Amino acid sequence: MTRPILITSFATAFFCACFAGAVDYVTDQLAMWHVMAFGAVSGFCGSFFGQKVTGR
């Protein structure tokens, strides 16, 4: 039971780290609410990606 949780967590962390790098590249020109919206999208997509990787 712990293994799927860890795989999902690591997949989400990897996705969010890559997404954060992309956001960092463009955030100099963005307002704070844009950065917060990107964070929400990152969390959603990271979770979705992790669940797809584990097949849940």
RODO-2510 file (C-alpha; in nm, 4 decimals, decimal comma):
residues 56
     n   res          X          Y          Z
     1     m     0,0000     0,0000     0,0000
     2     t     0,2849     0,2401     0,0728
     3     r     0,4597     0,1813    -0,2595
     4     p     0,1856     0,3330    -0,4847
     5     i     0,1640     0,6349    -0,2554
     6     l     0,5391     0,6908    -0,2765
     7     i     0,5447     0,6479    -0,6551
     8     t     0,2609     0,8978    -0,6937
     9     s     0,4336     1,1410    -0,4582
    10     f     0,7658     1,1223    -0,6411
    11     a     0,5981     1,1549    -0,9818
    12     t     0,4076     1,4604    -0,8595
    13     a     0,7237     1,6114    -0,7119
    14     f     0,9135     1,5561    -1,0379
    15     f     0,6357     1,7121    -1,2458
    16     c     0,6038     2,0114    -1,0134
    17     a     0,9814     2,0653    -1,0088
    18     c     0,9888     2,0764    -1,3895
    19     f     0,6852     2,3028    -1,3956
    20     a     0,8449     2,5339    -1,1368
    21     g     1,1497     2,5673    -1,3595
    22     a     0,9279     2,6742    -1,6480
    23     v     0,7363     2,9194    -1,4283
    24     d     1,0613     3,0629    -1,2918
    25     y     1,1643     3,1362    -1,6472
    26     v     0,8612     3,3607    -1,7078
    27     t     0,7703     3,4920    -1,3603
    28     d     0,9706     3,8111    -1,3844
    29     q     0,6911     3,9482    -1,6002
    30     l     0,3949     3,8069    -1,4053
    31     a     0,1843     3,9396    -1,1198
    32     m     0,1521     3,7397    -0,7974
    33     w    -0,1947     3,6074    -0,8854
    34     h    -0,0520     3,4650    -1,2081
    35     v     0,2142     3,2796    -1,0100
    36     m    -0,0538     3,1488    -0,7714
    37     a    -0,2622     3,0308    -1,0683
    38     f     0,0423     2,8531    -1,2119
    39     g     0,0954     2,6884    -0,8734
    40     a    -0,2620     2,5610    -0,8692
    41     v    -0,2296     2,4278    -1,2231
    42     s     0,0999     2,2643    -1,1297
    43     g    -0,0547     2,0868    -0,8303
    44     f    -0,3522     1,9679    -1,0310
    45     c    -0,1457     1,8476    -1,3268
    46     g     0,1162     1,6916    -1,1011
    47     s    -0,1457     1,4929    -0,9155
    48     f    -0,3124     1,3891    -1,2405
    49     f     0,0244     1,2841    -1,3855
    50     g     0,1110     1,0832    -1,0746
    51     q    -0,2196     0,9000    -1,0796
    52     k    -0,1832     0,8218    -1,4516
    53     v     0,1686     0,6856    -1,3948
    54     t     0,0461     0,4522    -1,1213
    55     g    -0,2710     0,3605    -1,3091
    56     r    -0,5126     0,4788    -1,0422
***
